[in-house]
Amino acid sequence: GGAFYAFPNVSGTGMNGSEFSKKWMHEAGVAIVPGTAFGKTSVDFVRFSFAASQDNISQALENIKKMLSK
């Protein structure tokens, strides 16, 4: 019946929001919206939507965790 969103700054990864989103889509299979979709000042941000099943969310977070630990 609803959704939860997170809008973190990802500049600490060495990538901007667009680069981060593309990497996770192609390498981890996780769709993330770059912050620039919400304005020019959000270039270093991404938006995660948690409007999926708990199993899908858990799997996506595991994929992201594996990618970050590389």
All heavy atoms as TSV, in Angstrom:
chain	resi	resn	atom	element	x	y	z
A	1	GLY	N	N	0.761	-1.192	0.000
A	1	GLY	CA	C	0.000	0.000	0.000
A	1	GLY	C	C	0.815	1.276	0.000
A	1	GLY	O	O	0.248	2.335	0.007
A	2	GLY	N	N	2.152	1.212	-0.012
A	2	GLY	CA	C	2.931	2.437	0.023
A	2	GLY	C	C	4.362	2.163	-0.367
A	2	GLY	O	O	4.715	1.061	-0.747
A	3	ALA	N	N	5.170	3.169	-0.256
A	3	ALA	CA	C	6.575	3.036	-0.620
A	3	ALA	C	C	7.434	3.820	0.351
A	3	ALA	O	O	6.983	4.776	0.978
A	3	ALA	CB	C	6.813	3.529	-2.035
A	4	PHE	N	N	8.668	3.405	0.431
A	4	PHE	CA	C	9.664	4.081	1.239
A	4	PHE	C	C	10.812	4.422	0.297
A	4	PHE	O	O	11.186	3.605	-0.542
A	4	PHE	CB	C	10.140	3.148	2.364
A	4	PHE	CG	C	11.284	3.694	3.161
A	4	PHE	CD1	C	11.082	4.693	4.095
A	4	PHE	CD2	C	12.566	3.199	2.981
A	4	PHE	CE1	C	12.143	5.199	4.832
A	4	PHE	CE2	C	13.627	3.698	3.712
A	4	PHE	CZ	C	13.419	4.702	4.643
A	5	TYR	N	N	11.358	5.631	0.404
A	5	TYR	CA	C	12.442	6.059	-0.466
A	5	TYR	C	C	13.641	6.487	0.363
A	5	TYR	O	O	13.485	6.989	1.473
A	5	TYR	CB	C	12.016	7.249	-1.336
A	5	TYR	CG	C	10.839	6.948	-2.226
A	5	TYR	CD1	C	9.546	7.279	-1.842
A	5	TYR	CD2	C	11.020	6.321	-3.451
A	5	TYR	CE1	C	8.467	7.002	-2.660
A	5	TYR	CE2	C	9.948	6.035	-4.273
A	5	TYR	CZ	C	8.673	6.380	-3.872
A	5	TYR	OH	O	7.603	6.090	-4.686
A	6	ALA	N	N	14.828	6.300	-0.206
A	6	ALA	CA	C	16.063	6.822	0.383
A	6	ALA	C	C	16.746	7.643	-0.708
A	6	ALA	O	O	16.688	7.294	-1.890
A	6	ALA	CB	C	16.956	5.676	0.844
A	7	PHE	N	N	17.395	8.738	-0.309
A	7	PHE	CA	C	18.022	9.655	-1.264
A	7	PHE	C	C	19.449	9.957	-0.800
A	7	PHE	O	O	19.770	11.072	-0.386
A	7	PHE	CB	C	17.180	10.932	-1.348
A	7	PHE	CG	C	17.408	11.750	-2.585
A	7	PHE	CD1	C	17.077	11.273	-3.841
A	7	PHE	CD2	C	17.931	13.032	-2.490
A	7	PHE	CE1	C	17.262	12.044	-4.980
A	7	PHE	CE2	C	18.121	13.814	-3.615
A	7	PHE	CZ	C	17.785	13.322	-4.859
A	8	PRO	N	N	20.339	8.946	-0.848
A	8	PRO	CA	C	21.697	9.152	-0.326
A	8	PRO	C	C	22.631	9.869	-1.301
A	8	PRO	O	O	22.473	9.788	-2.517
A	8	PRO	CB	C	22.189	7.725	-0.083
A	8	PRO	CG	C	21.482	6.922	-1.127
A	8	PRO	CD	C	20.115	7.563	-1.232
A	9	ASN	N	N	23.610	10.529	-0.723
A	9	ASN	CA	C	24.707	11.139	-1.470
A	9	ASN	C	C	25.738	10.029	-1.696
A	9	ASN	O	O	26.212	9.416	-0.744
A	9	ASN	CB	C	25.315	12.274	-0.659
A	9	ASN	CG	C	26.422	13.003	-1.394
A	9	ASN	OD1	O	27.220	12.408	-2.109
A	9	ASN	ND2	N	26.478	14.304	-1.191
A	10	VAL	N	N	26.081	9.756	-2.952
A	10	VAL	CA	C	26.992	8.657	-3.284
A	10	VAL	C	C	28.370	9.143	-3.718
A	10	VAL	O	O	29.187	8.359	-4.209
A	10	VAL	CB	C	26.385	7.736	-4.377
A	10	VAL	CG1	C	25.125	7.059	-3.864
A	10	VAL	CG2	C	26.113	8.501	-5.664
A	11	SER	N	N	28.685	10.424	-3.519
A	11	SER	CA	C	29.967	10.973	-3.966
A	11	SER	C	C	31.152	10.284	-3.292
A	11	SER	O	O	32.239	10.233	-3.861
A	11	SER	CB	C	30.026	12.482	-3.746
A	11	SER	OG	O	29.896	12.801	-2.375
A	12	GLY	N	N	30.953	9.722	-2.112
A	12	GLY	CA	C	32.015	9.002	-1.411
A	12	GLY	C	C	32.469	7.738	-2.132
A	12	GLY	O	O	33.519	7.186	-1.818
A	13	THR	N	N	31.699	7.290	-3.115
A	13	THR	CA	C	32.075	6.118	-3.900
A	13	THR	C	C	33.001	6.484	-5.055
A	13	THR	O	O	33.487	5.600	-5.759
A	13	THR	CB	C	30.834	5.421	-4.492
A	13	THR	OG1	O	30.217	6.302	-5.449
A	13	THR	CG2	C	29.842	5.019	-3.427
A	14	GLY	N	N	33.216	7.791	-5.259
A	14	GLY	CA	C	34.013	8.249	-6.393
A	14	GLY	C	C	33.200	8.399	-7.663
A	14	GLY	O	O	33.752	8.654	-8.732
A	15	MET	N	N	31.886	8.223	-7.551
A	15	MET	CA	C	30.988	8.336	-8.705
A	15	MET	C	C	29.919	9.377	-8.415
A	15	MET	O	O	29.581	9.608	-7.255
A	15	MET	CB	C	30.291	6.992	-8.971
A	15	MET	CG	C	31.205	5.884	-9.422
A	15	MET	SD	S	30.309	4.329	-9.613
A	15	MET	CE	C	30.500	3.652	-7.963
A	16	ASN	N	N	29.369	9.961	-9.481
A	16	ASN	CA	C	28.199	10.809	-9.291
A	16	ASN	C	C	26.959	9.909	-9.378
A	16	ASN	O	O	27.074	8.702	-9.607
A	16	ASN	CB	C	28.161	11.969	-10.294
A	16	ASN	CG	C	27.993	11.514	-11.729
A	16	ASN	OD1	O	27.322	10.522	-12.029
A	16	ASN	ND2	N	28.587	12.249	-12.652
A	17	GLY	N	N	25.797	10.467	-9.195
A	17	GLY	CA	C	24.570	9.675	-9.174
A	17	GLY	C	C	24.298	8.918	-10.461
A	17	GLY	O	O	23.861	7.770	-10.441
A	18	SER	N	N	24.577	9.548	-11.599
A	18	SER	CA	C	24.344	8.886	-12.889
A	18	SER	C	C	25.281	7.702	-13.078
A	18	SER	O	O	24.867	6.623	-13.509
A	18	SER	CB	C	24.515	9.874	-14.037
A	18	SER	OG	O	23.498	10.841	-14.002
A	19	GLU	N	N	26.560	7.904	-12.769
A	19	GLU	CA	C	27.534	6.813	-12.895
A	19	GLU	C	C	27.185	5.654	-11.962
A	19	GLU	O	O	27.238	4.485	-12.352
A	19	GLU	CB	C	28.942	7.332	-12.580
A	19	GLU	CG	C	29.447	8.358	-13.564
A	19	GLU	CD	C	30.639	9.145	-13.064
A	19	GLU	OE1	O	30.832	9.268	-11.830
A	19	GLU	OE2	O	31.379	9.657	-13.914
A	20	PHE	N	N	26.825	5.990	-10.727
A	20	PHE	CA	C	26.462	4.984	-9.728
A	20	PHE	C	C	25.260	4.174	-10.203
A	20	PHE	O	O	25.268	2.940	-10.151
A	20	PHE	CB	C	26.141	5.699	-8.406
A	20	PHE	CG	C	25.897	4.805	-7.230
A	20	PHE	CD1	C	26.922	4.470	-6.374
A	20	PHE	CD2	C	24.622	4.324	-6.954
A	20	PHE	CE1	C	26.695	3.665	-5.266
A	20	PHE	CE2	C	24.377	3.519	-5.860
A	20	PHE	CZ	C	25.425	3.187	-5.009
A	21	SER	N	N	24.239	4.863	-10.695
A	21	SER	CA	C	23.021	4.192	-11.154
A	21	SER	C	C	23.304	3.244	-12.316
A	21	SER	O	O	22.807	2.116	-12.347
A	21	SER	CB	C	21.973	5.219	-11.578
A	21	SER	OG	O	21.580	6.002	-10.483
A	22	LYS	N	N	24.105	3.692	-13.280
A	22	LYS	CA	C	24.440	2.845	-14.434
A	22	LYS	C	C	25.228	1.619	-14.013
A	22	LYS	O	O	24.973	0.514	-14.479
A	22	LYS	CB	C	25.234	3.649	-15.460
A	22	LYS	CG	C	24.407	4.641	-16.219
A	22	LYS	CD	C	25.257	5.441	-17.181
A	22	LYS	CE	C	24.456	6.571	-17.789
A	22	LYS	NZ	N	25.287	7.444	-18.619
A	23	LYS	N	N	26.198	1.812	-13.125
A	23	LYS	CA	C	27.024	0.693	-12.664
A	23	LYS	C	C	26.169	-0.373	-11.993
A	23	LYS	O	O	26.286	-1.555	-12.286
A	23	LYS	CB	C	28.098	1.193	-11.697
A	23	LYS	CG	C	29.002	0.073	-11.173
A	23	LYS	CD	C	30.071	0.635	-10.262
A	23	LYS	CE	C	30.980	-0.436	-9.726
A	23	LYS	NZ	N	31.952	-0.938	-10.682
A	24	TRP	N	N	25.292	0.034	-11.091
A	24	TRP	CA	C	24.481	-0.945	-10.358
A	24	TRP	C	C	23.474	-1.633	-11.267
A	24	TRP	O	O	23.179	-2.804	-11.082
A	24	TRP	CB	C	23.788	-0.308	-9.162
A	24	TRP	CG	C	24.723	0.153	-8.066
A	24	TRP	CD1	C	24.466	1.135	-7.167
A	24	TRP	CD2	C	26.026	-0.318	-7.733
A	24	TRP	NE1	N	25.541	1.299	-6.318
A	24	TRP	CE2	C	26.515	0.419	-6.645
A	24	TRP	CE3	C	26.867	-1.291	-8.270
A	24	TRP	CZ2	C	27.768	0.212	-6.069
A	24	TRP	CZ3	C	28.131	-1.494	-7.705
A	24	TRP	CH2	C	28.553	-0.752	-6.621
A	25	MET	N	N	22.973	-0.919	-12.262
A	25	MET	CA	C	22.039	-1.545	-13.196
A	25	MET	C	C	22.750	-2.628	-14.013
A	25	MET	O	O	22.276	-3.751	-14.129
A	25	MET	CB	C	21.431	-0.499	-14.136
A	25	MET	CG	C	20.584	-1.121	-15.245
A	25	MET	SD	S	19.215	-2.137	-14.658
A	25	MET	CE	C	17.965	-0.908	-14.551
A	26	HIS	N	N	23.910	-2.288	-14.540
A	26	HIS	CA	C	24.606	-3.218	-15.435
A	26	HIS	C	C	25.348	-4.335	-14.702
A	26	HIS	O	O	25.454	-5.438	-15.225
A	26	HIS	CB	C	25.570	-2.454	-16.342
A	26	HIS	CG	C	24.867	-1.536	-17.289
A	26	HIS	ND1	N	24.062	-1.988	-18.319
A	26	HIS	CD2	C	24.815	-0.189	-17.349
A	26	HIS	CE1	C	23.553	-0.967	-18.970
A	26	HIS	NE2	N	23.981	0.142	-18.400
A	27	GLU	N	N	25.861	-4.059	-13.508
A	27	GLU	CA	C	26.681	-5.045	-12.820
A	27	GLU	C	C	25.967	-5.782	-11.688
A	27	GLU	O	O	26.374	-6.883	-11.335
A	27	GLU	CB	C	27.952	-4.387	-12.290
A	27	GLU	CG	C	28.838	-3.866	-13.421
A	27	GLU	CD	C	30.129	-3.244	-12.924
A	27	GLU	OE1	O	30.611	-3.628	-11.842
A	27	GLU	OE2	O	30.649	-2.364	-13.628
A	28	ALA	N	N	24.930	-5.179	-11.120
A	28	ALA	CA	C	24.237	-5.823	-9.998
A	28	ALA	C	C	22.763	-6.074	-10.288
A	28	ALA	O	O	22.083	-6.708	-9.497
A	28	ALA	CB	C	24.376	-4.973	-8.733
A	29	GLY	N	N	22.262	-5.566	-11.413
A	29	GLY	CA	C	20.860	-5.776	-11.757
A	29	GLY	C	C	19.887	-5.022	-10.871
A	29	GLY	O	O	18.752	-5.449	-10.692
A	30	VAL	N	N	20.333	-3.886	-10.332
A	30	VAL	CA	C	19.502	-3.092	-9.427
A	30	VAL	C	C	19.215	-1.746	-10.092
A	30	VAL	O	O	20.135	-1.021	-10.465
A	30	VAL	CB	C	20.211	-2.868	-8.075
A	30	VAL	CG1	C	19.371	-1.984	-7.167
A	30	VAL	CG2	C	20.504	-4.201	-7.401
A	31	ALA	N	N	17.938	-1.418	-10.254
A	31	ALA	CA	C	17.543	-0.140	-10.862
A	31	ALA	C	C	17.499	0.947	-9.791
A	31	ALA	O	O	16.799	0.808	-8.786
A	31	ALA	CB	C	16.179	-0.269	-11.531
A	32	ILE	N	N	18.263	1.995	-10.014
A	32	ILE	CA	C	18.347	3.132	-9.102
A	32	ILE	C	C	18.197	4.393	-9.946
A	32	ILE	O	O	18.767	4.495	-11.028
A	32	ILE	CB	C	19.710	3.149	-8.367
A	32	ILE	CG1	C	19.917	1.845	-7.592
A	32	ILE	CG2	C	19.807	4.348	-7.447
A	32	ILE	CD1	C	21.335	1.657	-7.092
A	33	VAL	N	N	17.445	5.370	-9.461
A	33	VAL	CA	C	17.225	6.608	-10.204
A	33	VAL	C	C	18.305	7.619	-9.827
A	33	VAL	O	O	18.511	7.897	-8.642
A	33	VAL	CB	C	15.828	7.201	-9.895
A	33	VAL	CG1	C	15.616	8.506	-10.629
A	33	VAL	CG2	C	14.741	6.200	-10.229
A	34	PRO	N	N	19.028	8.177	-10.822
A	34	PRO	CA	C	20.016	9.212	-10.506
A	34	PRO	C	C	19.333	10.466	-9.973
A	34	PRO	O	O	18.224	10.813	-10.386
A	34	PRO	CB	C	20.712	9.492	-11.842
A	34	PRO	CG	C	19.909	8.825	-12.891
A	34	PRO	CD	C	18.962	7.871	-12.243
A	35	GLY	N	N	20.002	11.136	-9.067
A	35	GLY	CA	C	19.435	12.323	-8.445
A	35	GLY	C	C	19.106	13.448	-9.401
A	35	GLY	O	O	18.239	14.270	-9.114
A	36	THR	N	N	19.780	13.497	-10.552
A	36	THR	CA	C	19.516	14.576	-11.502
A	36	THR	C	C	18.081	14.544	-12.019
A	36	THR	O	O	17.602	15.553	-12.535
A	36	THR	CB	C	20.502	14.529	-12.683
A	36	THR	OG1	O	20.498	13.217	-13.240
A	36	THR	CG2	C	21.913	14.896	-12.244
A	37	ALA	N	N	17.389	13.428	-11.854
A	37	ALA	CA	C	15.973	13.368	-12.227
A	37	ALA	C	C	15.146	14.293	-11.332
A	37	ALA	O	O	14.007	14.621	-11.668
A	37	ALA	CB	C	15.456	11.937	-12.112
A	38	PHE	N	N	15.739	14.747	-10.218
A	38	PHE	CA	C	15.042	15.606	-9.265
A	38	PHE	C	C	15.633	17.006	-9.202
A	38	PHE	O	O	15.324	17.775	-8.312
A	38	PHE	CB	C	15.057	14.944	-7.879
A	38	PHE	CG	C	14.464	13.566	-7.913
A	38	PHE	CD1	C	15.287	12.449	-8.036
A	38	PHE	CD2	C	13.094	13.382	-7.886
A	38	PHE	CE1	C	14.746	11.175	-8.109
A	38	PHE	CE2	C	12.542	12.115	-7.959
A	38	PHE	CZ	C	13.373	11.010	-8.075
A	39	GLY	N	N	16.522	17.313	-10.142
A	39	GLY	CA	C	17.096	18.655	-10.217
A	39	GLY	C	C	18.610	18.648	-10.331
A	39	GLY	O	O	19.273	17.696	-9.932
A	40	LYS	N	N	19.140	19.731	-10.868
A	40	LYS	CA	C	20.578	19.862	-11.108
A	40	LYS	C	C	21.411	19.792	-9.839
A	40	LYS	O	O	22.561	19.382	-9.872
A	40	LYS	CB	C	20.871	21.189	-11.812
A	40	LYS	CG	C	20.312	21.298	-13.193
A	40	LYS	CD	C	20.621	22.677	-13.770
A	40	LYS	CE	C	19.850	22.919	-15.038
A	40	LYS	NZ	N	20.082	24.275	-15.559
A	41	THR	N	N	20.863	20.213	-8.724
A	41	THR	CA	C	21.628	20.237	-7.475
A	41	THR	C	C	21.777	18.859	-6.846
A	41	THR	O	O	22.472	18.716	-5.847
A	41	THR	CB	C	20.976	21.185	-6.454
A	41	THR	OG1	O	19.648	20.734	-6.178
A	41	THR	CG2	C	20.943	22.619	-6.971
A	42	SER	N	N	21.164	17.851	-7.428
A	42	SER	CA	C	21.204	16.497	-6.857
A	42	SER	C	C	22.100	15.556	-7.653
A	42	SER	O	O	21.895	14.350	-7.654
A	42	SER	CB	C	19.782	15.934	-6.783
A	42	SER	OG	O	18.972	16.747	-5.973
A	43	VAL	N	N	23.130	16.106	-8.306
A	43	VAL	CA	C	23.990	15.312	-9.182
A	43	VAL	C	C	24.700	14.179	-8.437
A	43	VAL	O	O	24.975	13.126	-9.024
A	43	VAL	CB	C	24.995	16.214	-9.936
A	43	VAL	CG1	C	26.049	16.806	-9.004
A	43	VAL	CG2	C	25.649	15.466	-11.067
A	44	ASP	N	N	24.997	14.350	-7.163
A	44	ASP	CA	C	25.716	13.336	-6.394
A	44	ASP	C	C	24.796	12.415	-5.598
A	44	ASP	O	O	25.259	11.663	-4.743
A	44	ASP	CB	C	26.713	14.004	-5.438
A	44	ASP	CG	C	27.878	14.631	-6.184
A	44	ASP	OD1	O	28.285	14.091	-7.228
A	44	ASP	OD2	O	28.387	15.671	-5.708
A	45	PHE	N	N	23.516	12.444	-5.884
A	45	PHE	CA	C	22.538	11.653	-5.151
A	45	PHE	C	C	21.887	10.607	-6.050
A	45	PHE	O	O	21.910	10.719	-7.270
A	45	PHE	CB	C	21.448	12.558	-4.568
A	45	PHE	CG	C	21.940	13.452	-3.477
A	45	PHE	CD1	C	22.626	14.620	-3.766
A	45	PHE	CD2	C	21.732	13.125	-2.144
A	45	PHE	CE1	C	23.096	15.457	-2.766
A	45	PHE	CE2	C	22.192	13.951	-1.129
A	45	PHE	CZ	C	22.882	15.114	-1.441
A	46	VAL	N	N	21.312	9.598	-5.416
A	46	VAL	CA	C	20.493	8.606	-6.107
A	46	VAL	C	C	19.237	8.378	-5.280
A	46	VAL	O	O	19.219	8.658	-4.078
A	46	VAL	CB	C	21.226	7.252	-6.313
A	46	VAL	CG1	C	22.431	7.410	-7.214
A	46	VAL	CG2	C	21.624	6.617	-4.993
A	47	ARG	N	N	18.196	7.869	-5.923
A	47	ARG	CA	C	16.968	7.561	-5.180
A	47	ARG	C	C	16.709	6.070	-5.252
A	47	ARG	O	O	16.595	5.484	-6.317
A	47	ARG	CB	C	15.763	8.299	-5.719
A	47	ARG	CG	C	14.546	8.052	-4.796
A	47	ARG	CD	C	13.335	8.739	-5.281
A	47	ARG	NE	N	12.681	7.908	-6.286
A	47	ARG	CZ	C	11.435	8.043	-6.674
A	47	ARG	NH1	N	10.692	8.999	-6.161
A	47	ARG	NH2	N	10.923	7.266	-7.587
A	48	PHE	N	N	16.641	5.472	-4.087
A	48	PHE	CA	C	16.249	4.077	-3.949
A	48	PHE	C	C	14.768	4.036	-3.607
A	48	PHE	O	O	14.311	4.766	-2.733
A	48	PHE	CB	C	16.999	3.392	-2.794
A	48	PHE	CG	C	18.463	3.206	-3.016
A	48	PHE	CD1	C	19.380	4.108	-2.497
A	48	PHE	CD2	C	18.932	2.103	-3.716
A	48	PHE	CE1	C	20.736	3.918	-2.683
A	48	PHE	CE2	C	20.286	1.908	-3.904
A	48	PHE	CZ	C	21.194	2.820	-3.384
A	49	SER	N	N	14.018	3.191	-4.280
A	49	SER	CA	C	12.613	2.987	-3.959
A	49	SER	C	C	12.468	1.591	-3.358
A	49	SER	O	O	12.980	0.615	-3.904
A	49	SER	CB	C	11.755	3.071	-5.223
A	49	SER	OG	O	10.428	2.681	-4.929
A	50	PHE	N	N	11.796	1.523	-2.250
A	50	PHE	CA	C	11.575	0.251	-1.572
A	50	PHE	C	C	10.116	-0.174	-1.724
A	50	PHE	O	O	9.464	-0.595	-0.779
A	50	PHE	CB	C	11.970	0.369	-0.098
A	50	PHE	CG	C	13.438	0.638	0.083
A	50	PHE	CD1	C	13.918	1.942	0.138
A	50	PHE	CD2	C	14.337	-0.406	0.158
A	50	PHE	CE1	C	15.274	2.188	0.295
A	50	PHE	CE2	C	15.692	-0.170	0.309
A	50	PHE	CZ	C	16.156	1.137	0.379
A	51	ALA	N	N	9.597	-0.066	-2.953
A	51	ALA	CA	C	8.205	-0.435	-3.255
A	51	ALA	C	C	8.193	-1.770	-3.994
A	51	ALA	O	O	7.696	-1.895	-5.100
A	51	ALA	CB	C	7.552	0.646	-4.094
A	52	ALA	N	N	8.781	-2.776	-3.380
A	52	ALA	CA	C	8.851	-4.120	-3.957
A	52	ALA	C	C	8.668	-5.118	-2.823
A	52	ALA	O	O	8.577	-4.737	-1.654
A	52	ALA	CB	C	10.195	-4.322	-4.657
A	53	SER	N	N	8.670	-6.374	-3.177
A	53	SER	CA	C	8.532	-7.398	-2.131
A	53	SER	C	C	9.776	-7.394	-1.241
A	53	SER	O	O	10.864	-6.975	-1.659
A	53	SER	CB	C	8.368	-8.781	-2.764
A	53	SER	OG	O	9.581	-9.212	-3.347
A	54	GLN	N	N	9.608	-7.871	-0.032
A	54	GLN	CA	C	10.728	-7.922	0.909
A	54	GLN	C	C	11.851	-8.802	0.353
A	54	GLN	O	O	13.024	-8.471	0.509
A	54	GLN	CB	C	10.259	-8.435	2.262
A	54	GLN	CG	C	11.308	-8.279	3.345
A	54	GLN	CD	C	10.749	-8.538	4.733
A	54	GLN	OE1	O	9.581	-8.866	4.911
A	54	GLN	NE2	N	11.582	-8.367	5.727
A	55	ASP	N	N	11.518	-9.886	-0.324
A	55	ASP	CA	C	12.534	-10.748	-0.928
A	55	ASP	C	C	13.324	-10.013	-2.002
A	55	ASP	O	O	14.555	-10.125	-2.070
A	55	ASP	CB	C	11.901	-12.012	-1.529
A	55	ASP	CG	C	11.416	-12.992	-0.471
A	55	ASP	OD1	O	11.867	-12.902	0.694
A	55	ASP	OD2	O	10.579	-13.842	-0.820
A	56	ASN	N	N	12.637	-9.264	-2.863
A	56	ASN	CA	C	13.324	-8.504	-3.911
A	56	ASN	C	C	14.213	-7.412	-3.329
A	56	ASN	O	O	15.321	-7.184	-3.808
A	56	ASN	CB	C	12.332	-7.896	-4.898
A	56	ASN	CG	C	11.742	-8.920	-5.836
A	56	ASN	OD1	O	12.236	-10.033	-5.971
A	56	ASN	ND2	N	10.663	-8.549	-6.494
A	57	ILE	N	N	13.735	-6.751	-2.303
A	57	ILE	CA	C	14.532	-5.711	-1.646
A	57	ILE	C	C	15.768	-6.329	-1.007
A	57	ILE	O	O	16.881	-5.816	-1.158
A	57	ILE	CB	C	13.691	-4.937	-0.607
A	57	ILE	CG1	C	12.627	-4.098	-1.320
A	57	ILE	CG2	C	14.583	-4.052	0.265
A	57	ILE	CD1	C	11.588	-3.501	-0.393
A	58	SER	N	N	15.599	-7.437	-0.322
A	58	SER	CA	C	16.740	-8.114	0.318
A	58	SER	C	C	17.778	-8.530	-0.717
A	58	SER	O	O	18.985	-8.349	-0.512
A	58	SER	CB	C	16.274	-9.337	1.108
A	58	SER	OG	O	15.480	-8.944	2.193
A	59	GLN	N	N	17.318	-9.075	-1.846
A	59	GLN	CA	C	18.245	-9.503	-2.890
A	59	GLN	C	C	18.979	-8.309	-3.489
A	59	GLN	O	O	20.191	-8.359	-3.705
A	59	GLN	CB	C	17.508	-10.266	-3.993
A	59	GLN	CG	C	18.432	-10.817	-5.067
A	59	GLN	CD	C	19.427	-11.816	-4.516
A	59	GLN	OE1	O	19.050	-12.814	-3.929
A	59	GLN	NE2	N	20.712	-11.545	-4.690
A	60	ALA	N	N	18.273	-7.222	-3.736
A	60	ALA	CA	C	18.911	-6.019	-4.285
A	60	ALA	C	C	19.959	-5.471	-3.327
A	60	ALA	O	O	21.061	-5.108	-3.742
A	60	ALA	CB	C	17.853	-4.953	-4.586
A	61	LEU	N	N	19.643	-5.437	-2.036
A	61	LEU	CA	C	20.604	-4.939	-1.052
A	61	LEU	C	C	21.825	-5.851	-0.963
A	61	LEU	O	O	22.956	-5.376	-0.811
A	61	LEU	CB	C	19.935	-4.784	0.319
A	61	LEU	CG	C	18.897	-3.669	0.395
A	61	LEU	CD1	C	18.181	-3.701	1.748
A	61	LEU	CD2	C	19.537	-2.317	0.168
A	62	GLU	N	N	21.643	-7.138	-1.082
A	62	GLU	CA	C	22.777	-8.078	-1.106
A	62	GLU	C	C	23.651	-7.822	-2.327
A	62	GLU	O	O	24.883	-7.841	-2.229
A	62	GLU	CB	C	22.286	-9.531	-1.100
A	62	GLU	CG	C	22.013	-10.075	0.268
A	62	GLU	CD	C	23.215	-10.015	1.204
A	62	GLU	OE1	O	24.326	-10.460	0.826
A	62	GLU	OE2	O	23.051	-9.522	2.325
A	63	ASN	N	N	23.022	-7.616	-3.481
A	63	ASN	CA	C	23.782	-7.326	-4.711
A	63	ASN	C	C	24.598	-6.047	-4.562
A	63	ASN	O	O	25.759	-5.989	-4.977
A	63	ASN	CB	C	22.843	-7.222	-5.905
A	63	ASN	CG	C	22.212	-8.535	-6.273
A	63	ASN	OD1	O	22.539	-9.599	-5.755
A	63	ASN	ND2	N	21.260	-8.506	-7.195
A	64	ILE	N	N	23.990	-5.024	-3.976
A	64	ILE	CA	C	24.693	-3.755	-3.763
A	64	ILE	C	C	25.847	-3.954	-2.778
A	64	ILE	O	O	26.956	-3.467	-3.008
A	64	ILE	CB	C	23.734	-2.657	-3.277
A	64	ILE	CG1	C	22.769	-2.287	-4.406
A	64	ILE	CG2	C	24.489	-1.428	-2.781
A	64	ILE	CD1	C	21.611	-1.412	-3.965
A	65	LYS	N	N	25.602	-4.686	-1.723
A	65	LYS	CA	C	26.630	-4.948	-0.721
A	65	LYS	C	C	27.838	-5.638	-1.351
A	65	LYS	O	O	28.990	-5.279	-1.109
A	65	LYS	CB	C	26.046	-5.802	0.406
A	65	LYS	CG	C	27.003	-6.126	1.518
A	65	LYS	CD	C	26.315	-6.966	2.573
A	65	LYS	CE	C	27.281	-7.450	3.621
A	65	LYS	NZ	N	26.603	-8.311	4.614
A	66	LYS	N	N	27.578	-6.634	-2.204
A	66	LYS	CA	C	28.668	-7.339	-2.883
A	66	LYS	C	C	29.445	-6.394	-3.785
A	66	LYS	O	O	30.674	-6.454	-3.847
A	66	LYS	CB	C	28.104	-8.500	-3.703
A	66	LYS	CG	C	27.625	-9.655	-2.876
A	66	LYS	CD	C	27.005	-10.733	-3.744
A	66	LYS	CE	C	26.341	-11.806	-2.896
A	66	LYS	NZ	N	25.605	-12.771	-3.709
A	67	MET	N	N	28.753	-5.523	-4.488
A	67	MET	CA	C	29.409	-4.585	-5.395
A	67	MET	C	C	30.266	-3.585	-4.607
A	67	MET	O	O	31.366	-3.252	-5.021
A	67	MET	CB	C	28.385	-3.822	-6.214
A	67	MET	CG	C	27.630	-4.655	-7.227
A	67	MET	SD	S	28.669	-5.299	-8.544
A	67	MET	CE	C	29.274	-3.802	-9.242
A	68	LEU	N	N	29.787	-3.119	-3.478
A	68	LEU	CA	C	30.528	-2.137	-2.680
A	68	LEU	C	C	31.764	-2.745	-2.036
A	68	LEU	O	O	32.728	-2.042	-1.762
A	68	LEU	CB	C	29.629	-1.516	-1.603
A	68	LEU	CG	C	28.563	-0.563	-2.114
A	68	LEU	CD1	C	27.624	-0.169	-0.985
A	68	LEU	CD2	C	29.198	0.670	-2.738
A	69	SER	N	N	31.749	-4.039	-1.794
A	69	SER	CA	C	32.896	-4.669	-1.127
A	69	SER	C	C	33.984	-5.108	-2.106
A	69	SER	O	O	34.994	-5.640	-1.695
A	69	SER	CB	C	32.424	-5.860	-0.291
A	69	SER	OG	O	31.859	-6.860	-1.114
A	70	LYS	N	N	33.772	-4.863	-3.394
A	70	LYS	CA	C	34.792	-5.228	-4.403
A	70	LYS	C	C	35.949	-4.251	-4.369
A	70	LYS	O	O	35.849	-3.125	-4.102
A	70	LYS	CB	C	34.190	-5.256	-5.800
A	70	LYS	CG	C	33.339	-6.462	-6.035
A	70	LYS	CD	C	32.882	-6.460	-7.468
A	70	LYS	CE	C	32.097	-7.724	-7.779
A	70	LYS	NZ	N	31.670	-7.776	-9.155
